[in-house]
Amino acid sequence: MHRPWAPASAFNFRDLGGLPAGRGARVRSGLLYRSATPQFLTLDDAEQLVATLGLKLVVDLRFDDEVSAEGSGHLRHQPVRHLHIPVVGADGDIAANALLAGERDVLGHHYVSYVEHNVSAFVTVLRALAEDDGTPALLHCAAGKDRTGLVTALTLGLAGVDEDDIVDDYVASAHNMPRIVERFRGWPFYREHMAAVPAEVYQAQERTIRGFLEVLDRDWGGAAGWAAARGIPAAVLAELTDGLLEPFP
């Protein structure tokens, strides 16, 4: 079976195309990708993201201090548009506050804080993806699991993708986490952080994303209700959906 090209040096990289989005539609392939940090891309892989996949936009969701400390490697010098849009929770744009310890579900709690306190970032991401030159796009943070997973979950939810498929995409990061964790041992912040927090923080568990989606449904009526309550223009959402979806029998 033919498999589309993917950069071997980018961990947790995948195309979100093919996911069913309601009756008679699916997410187009080759438009929306997610990944761990691209700073480790080889030069050849960085060039092929543009030449082979036609990448036009890179959305970096990391904190300011992560970006300044780690950079984006070879991808930074490719002819693509780069948007740095930190997704932060109630504690602000500080990498040491990326996760809150002491909660029953550490990650789920922080995911909710993102959508409660950082609306402008999501609006900026959605607007960028909806623009004519907004795709093909790559969404990434550090591991490509939490901030990327949250933005992906909201985007897919707004496009009409079923909750179970959103959950499956989130959990797909699980088999990539061991090698990401090993790579992070070379980054002092993460090495120290991994020693100080529960192991689940560096895992991709189904209960985490399901818990977040349950809160989203309970408090806002799902992704669409959250977007409406937060004043995200309906025109932006329509452009996003029209651009990402294609008919599918």
Order of alpha helices (4+ residues) and beta strands (2+ residues): beta-beta-beta-alpha-beta-alpha-beta-alpha-alpha-beta-alpha-alpha-alpha-alpha-alpha-alpha-alpha-beta
